[in-house]
Amino acid sequence: MIYTHGFVPDDFGKGVAIPDPKNRLGNVNNDDNYRPITISPTVSKLFEYCVLEKFQGLLLSSDLQFNFKLKSSCSHAVFLLKQVTDYFITRGSNV
């Protein structure tokens, strides 16, 4: 029904957010010491894996995207930004 009619049940988008401490030895009373982890419904995760398996070859991302890709992360983007900024600053440009 989802694939044929393009209808996704509302419950597929629901999840339970659980606070996960970043530093278990840190201040447990500080909100900044927690990140939310969302527990999604099993059926929606199973459907997601099936769609990914079927259409993975058709799903493309930009070469400018760093996160959510194998062997790449936000730290790569930060490194690249620093390198480009340093390049222009050493050549007298205002970045």
N, C-alpha and C positions, 0 to 999 in steps of 0.2 A: 504494500500500500504506500509506503514512504517513497519508494523508487518510482512507482507507476504514477501516483497522483501528486507527488511533491508535498505531501502532508506529513509533518513531523509532530508527534504528540507532545503536548506541553511538558509532560513529565520527563522527557528526554533532556530538557534543559535545566532540570532541578538537581540540586546536589546539597550535601551537607558540608559546611565549612568547619573544619576543626583547627584550633590554634596549635601550632607546632613550634616549640621553642627553638630559636636559632642557636642559643648557647645555654645548655642545660645547667651550667655552673654560674650563669649570669643572674641578673636581677629578674626574678620571676614575676615581680609586680610591675615591670616596665613593659608597656605595650609594644615598644620598638624591638623588644626581644622575641617577638612572635611573628610567624608568617602563616598565612592561611593555607591549609591543604584541603582541597575539595574532593569529597567522596562522591563519585557520580554513580547513577544507577547502572547495574550490571548489563541490562539489556541495551542501553544506549552505547556503552563501551563496546559490546559485542558487535552491534551494528556498525559502529565507527571502524572497527578492525576489518569487517567484511567489505565495507566501501573502500577502505584504503587498499586492501588486497586486490580488489577488482580494478580500481582506477589509478593506482599508484603511478603507472607509466604516463598518465595524462596530466598529473598534478605537477606543476612547475613552480618554482619560486625564483625571485630575482637574485642575480649574483650579488646585489648590494645588501641582501638580507644575511645577517650573521647568526641570529638566534634561531633555535629550533631546527638546526641542520647538523648533520653528522660532522664531526671534527671542526666545529665552529662554535663561537659563543660571543657574548657581548664583550668579553675581554679582548677579542680580536678586533672588534669595532673600535674600542677605546684606544688600542695600540695604533691602529691605522689613523685615527683622528690625531693622535699625538704626533705621529710621524709626518703627516701632511702639514700640520700646524708648524712643527719645527722646521720643515723644509722652507715654508714661505717666510717665517720670521728670520731665518739665517740669510735670506736674500733681500731683507729690508722691507718686506711687505707688512702692512697692518692687517692682521687676521681678525 
